Amino acid sequence: EKLEDIELFHPERLVSRILGMGDVVSLVEKAQGVMDEDEAKLLEEKLRKQEFDLEDFLKQLQNIKKMGPIGNILKMLPGAGDLGDLAPAEKEMKKTEAIIQSMTIEERRKPKIM
């Protein structure tokens, strides 16, 4: 394991993971560590106004990557821990990120122009 993969031991959370019930509390803690409250409120407002663009989507992809591998994230959700090999999904996320990063700022902000 990497040093950043080591987490505080919570017996009830470990038991919950072993039983396949997930660990939503740890997932929320990881998400809070990646995204601050002001940024979340701004994103919520953009979604409500239907102004969510590819720059916002790129930020969300990068935040998910900061939380760790998709398989580890999904193991924290009840019933989603055994979805099989998620390497193709990780690969697709990298491709999507590369495609968005290759766009101009105008294309990211106004995807309808493409």
C-alpha positions in Angstrom: 0.0 0.0 0.0 1.0 3.6 -0.5 1.2 5.9 2.5 -1.9 7.8 1.4 -3.9 4.6 1.2 -3.6 4.0 4.9 -6.7 5.1 6.7 -7.9 5.3 10.3 -9.2 1.9 11.6 -13.0 1.9 12.3 -14.1 -1.6 13.2 -17.8 -1.1 12.4 -16.9 0.3 8.9 -14.6 -2.7 8.2 -17.3 -5.2 9.2 -19.7 -3.3 7.0 -17.4 -3.6 4.0 -16.7 -7.3 4.7 -20.5 -8.0 4.8 -20.9 -6.2 1.5 -22.9 -3.4 3.0 -20.4 -0.7 1.9 -19.0 2.2 3.8 -20.8 5.3 2.8 -19.4 7.3 5.8 -15.8 6.7 4.6 -16.8 7.6 1.0 -18.3 10.9 2.1 -15.2 11.7 4.1 -13.0 11.0 1.1 -15.2 13.2 -1.1 -15.1 16.0 1.5 -11.3 15.7 1.4 -11.2 16.2 -2.3 -13.8 18.9 -2.8 -14.5 21.9 -0.6 -18.0 23.1 0.3 -17.8 26.4 -1.6 -16.9 24.5 -4.8 -19.7 22.1 -4.3 -22.2 24.9 -3.8 -21.0 26.6 -7.0 -21.3 23.3 -8.9 -24.8 22.8 -7.6 -25.8 26.3 -8.7 -24.4 25.6 -12.2 -26.3 22.4 -12.4 -29.6 24.1 -11.4 -29.1 26.8 -14.0 -28.1 24.2 -16.6 -24.7 25.9 -17.1 -22.6 22.7 -16.4 -19.9 22.6 -19.0 -17.0 20.4 -20.0 -14.6 22.3 -17.7 -16.8 21.4 -14.8 -17.0 17.8 -16.0 -13.2 17.7 -16.2 -12.8 19.0 -12.6 -15.2 16.2 -11.5 -13.2 13.5 -13.3 -10.0 14.8 -11.7 -11.7 14.8 -8.2 -12.8 11.2 -8.7 -9.2 10.3 -9.6 -8.0 12.0 -6.4 -10.3 9.7 -4.4 -8.5 6.6 -5.7 -9.2 3.8 -8.1 -12.9 3.4 -9.1 -12.9 -0.2 -7.7 -12.1 1.1 -4.2 -14.7 3.8 -4.4 -17.4 1.4 -5.5 -16.5 -1.0 -2.7 -17.8 1.6 -0.3 -21.3 1.6 -1.9 -23.8 -1.0 -0.7 -24.1 -3.8 -3.3 -21.6 -2.3 -5.8 -18.5 -3.9 -4.4 -18.3 -6.9 -6.8 -18.7 -5.4 -10.3 -15.8 -7.2 -11.8 -12.8 -5.7 -13.6 -13.1 -2.0 -13.7 -9.8 -1.4 -15.6 -11.7 -0.6 -18.8 -13.7 2.1 -17.0 -10.5 3.6 -15.6 -9.1 3.6 -19.2 -12.2 5.3 -20.6 -11.9 8.0 -17.9 -8.3 8.7 -18.9 -9.4 8.9 -22.6 -12.2 11.3 -21.8 -9.9 13.5 -19.7 -7.4 13.6 -22.5 -10.1 14.5 -25.1 -11.4 17.3 -23.0 -7.9 18.6 -22.2 -7.2 18.7 -26.0 -10.1 21.1 -26.5 -9.9 24.9 -26.5 -11.3 26.8 -23.6 -14.2 28.1 -25.8 -15.0 24.5 -26.8 -15.0 23.4 -23.2 -17.3 26.3 -22.1 -19.6 26.0 -25.1 -19.7 22.3 -26.2 -22.6 23.0 -28.6 -20.2 24.7 -31.0 -18.6 21.4 -31.9 
